[in-house]
Amino acid sequence: MPTILIENRENIAVLTLNNGVANAINPELVQNLSDALDQIRNDAKGIVLCGGEKFFSIGLDLPVVINFSRKEMSEFWFEFNRLLLDLCTISLPTVCALTGHAVAGGNILALTGDLRFADSDTKKIGMNEIKLGVPVPYLADMMLRQVVGERSATQMICGGEFMVFSDAEKIGLIDKIFVPGTLVRKAVEKTVEISELQAHAFSAVKSNRTEEIKTRFENNREAKHEMFLDCWFNEGTRRLLQAASQKF
């Protein structure tokens, strides 16, 4: 069973995470989503990224990645961040359609979209990394601050709490909440609307918006990569991660 489903709607590529109920992020999902982007980037006019009814994504597949050696985790973390940067900077309009919880790494995936739509005001979104002994990843930190601003981003990152979608809409993390059952259609309609603008102009606008994030990330990638791994393999963090992995 593929972990990413691809559907064409009005020349919009609808990419649906399909990795079980939780849509946990592991090497296979990262590779499959990267392959899907390569497959559609030259033909599609836009992207809608979807998840499941219960979870858009629960985040990292802790029962899997907790067992990685430092070398294995380093390789996985490099590929995951490369995927995030690719999604964030791709010249196509991208809307993330959240029918389920988008927490931790799931929240990070949602940040790569130009817009985030939802169809429930009670599902949750947020980043609890600090409670597990790791920082919100550098690239995600920058994306979050651009979306919600410094104050709200700092409160989210340092608090480590999840919030319902209706509260996320108030700070701009969710752009709009639709009636249940209409979300993907509304997301496709919006993506079509944006794609009908002059493509070269949209591409330039998006490049301008993401340029600083891309430049800062690439300039600091190596140091931030090692800093994250140092935190990940900290003895206290390992205990917290092991406990969290038992809840999957």
Buried (B, 14 or more C-beta within 10 A) or exposed (E): EEBBBBEEBEEBBBBBBBBBEBBBBBBBBBBBBBEBBEBBBEEBBBBBBBBBEEBBBBBBBBBBBBEBEEEEBBEBBEBBBBBBBBBBBBBBBBBBBBBBBBBBBBBBBBBBBBBBBBBBEEBBBBBBBBEBBBBBBBBBBBBBBBBBEEEBBBEBBEBBEBBBBBBBBEBEBBBBBBEEEEBBEBBBBBBBEBBEEEBEEBBEEBEEEBEEBBEBBEEBBEEBBEBBBEBBBBEEBEEBBEEBBEEE
